[in-house]
């Protein structure tokens, strides 16, 4: 039994490392050709790939390193996170945020960065971990800190990150990431509860 658990744990760790390595490689490759992949409102519907890729390119390599480091920590601080769940979120959140820019924030002409998606990922994964008793307090702390940060940015502006990355921080992206992640989580649990009841 112990050997079986250890083997599963080793496989899970390898899968997490592989998944992160692939994401790093993709993001770094897109970064080299940044101008082809950032969000441009003017070309939104004629170049739809930007709805996804805009969130994987960054204004510079410091911006890249900060966001990808925060992303790499996620699967390890939340032990029950499944890579397929993370992959689904990475497919859904970017276009949701990009579409929100286009329809609700017409003043946003250009955007690049993973921070909006990151805020959403941390919220969605923390909400998922609330169902595990041993992880509940930590998940609630992550949610409290994230929502506190969003509130601070709303009322007082972004933190000192803009000076570090050399570009203004679009706090709307953080807010949108959290809103969409919360909605996705609610939909996920609603479907899960419905199917669970149906099985019974």
N, C-alpha and C positions, 0 to 999 in steps of 0.2 A: 504493500500500500504506500509506504514511504517513497519507494523508488518510483512508483507511478506518479505520485504528486510532484516529486522532484523533476521528473521528465517533463511533465506538463508545464511546470514553472519555467524550466529552461527553454522550452519551445515558445512559451509566451514572451519571455524576455527577448529571445532572438527575433521574434516577429515584430515586437515593438521597436527594436533597434533597426531592423530592416526597413520598417515603415517610415521611421524618422529619417533614415539615410536617403530613402527615395525622395521624400519631400524636400530635404535639403538640396539634393542634386537638381531636382526640377526647378526649385526657386532660384538657385544659383545660375542655372542655365538661362532662365528667362531674364535674369538681372543683366546679363551681358547684352541683351537686345531690348533693353528697357522700353524704349520709345514705341516698340511694336505691341506692347502688352499692358501698358497702363490704361486706366479708365479715361477715355475721352468722350465727353458728352456728345460732341459734334459727330463722332463716328460710331455711336453706340449700336445702332441697329444694322449698320453696314459691316461692322466688325464685332460680331457678337461674342467672340472668344474673350474679348476684354472684360466681359462681365465676371469671368472666373480669374483670368490671369492677372488682372489689376491687383488682386489681393495677394499675389505671390511675388510681385516685384516691389522694390522699395526705392526711396529717394537716394539712398546711398548704402554703402556696405555696413556702416555703423547701425543704421536703421534695420538692415537685413539681419545683422548679428543679434541685436536686441530681441527682435520678434521671433526669430527662429530658436533662440535659446529658450524663451518663454514657452514656445510650442513644444520643444523637446522635453521640457519638464513635465508636461501635462500627463502623458501616459504612466509616469512613474510615481507621481504624487497621488494619483487616483488608481489604486490597484485593480479595481474591478472593470476598468474601462476596456471595452472590446475594440479592436482595431477596425472592425467592420462598422461599428457605430460611429467611430471617429471619421472614417472615410465617407460615410453618408452625410455627416454634418459638413464636411469639407466640400461636398458636391452641392449641397443645398444653400448654405449660408452665403457664399460669395455672390451668386446671382441675385439673391433676395436683397442684399445690401446694395448692389449696383442698381437694381431696378428702383429701389427706394431713392437713391441719389437722383436718378433720372426723373422720376415723377414728383417727388416731394421736396427735393433740394436742387432746383434748376441753377442755382448760383454755383454749384460745384461743377466746374468745367473739367477738372482733372483730379485723379486720385491714384495713389499707389501705397500699398502697405497691407500687412496682415493684421494690424491691431484691432480693427473692427471685428474680424472673424475670430481673433483670439479672445476678445471679451465674450463673444457669444459662445465659444467652445468651453471656456471655463464655467460659464453659467449653466450651459446645458449638461455638462458632465457633473457638475456639483449637484444639480437638481436630480440627476439620475442616481447619484450616490446617497441621496437622502434616505433611500429605502434600505440601506445597509446599516444596521444599528451601530456597528463599530466605526463606521465612517461618517455618521450623521453630524457629529459636532464639527468635524473638520470641514465637511461640505457646507454646513451652515455658516461657518466662519468665512469661507471663500465667497459665498454669496453676499454676505454682509459687507465684506471689504470691497467687492466689485461694485455693488450698488452704491456704497458710500463714495467710491471714486467717481462713478458716473454723476452722482449728485454734486460733488465738489466741482467737477468740470463744468456742469451746467450752470452753477451759480457763480463760480470764481474763475473759470477758465482752466485750461490744461495746466499740468504741472510743468516742470522744467525740461521736459523731454524735447521740446522744440529746439532748444539751444544745443542739445546733445546731437540730434539728428540733422540739424541745419535746415529745418523746414517747419512751417506751421503744422500743428496737429489738428486734424479734422475730428473734433470730438463727436460730431454727429455720427461718424462711423462706429464709434464705441457704443453709443446709445442704440443705434440700429442693430448692431450685433447682439446686444443683450435682449432687445425686444423680440427679434426673430428667433433667437435661441429659446427664449421663454415660451413663445408660441409653439415652436416645434416640439418642445418637451411636453407641453400640455396635450398636444395632438397625439404624441407617441403614447403617453400614459392612458389617454382616453381609449385609444384603439386596443392597447394591451389589456386594459380592464374589461373592455367589451368582449374580446375574444376569450379571455380567461373565464368570464362568466358563461359564455356560450359553450365552452368545453365542459363545464360542470353541468 
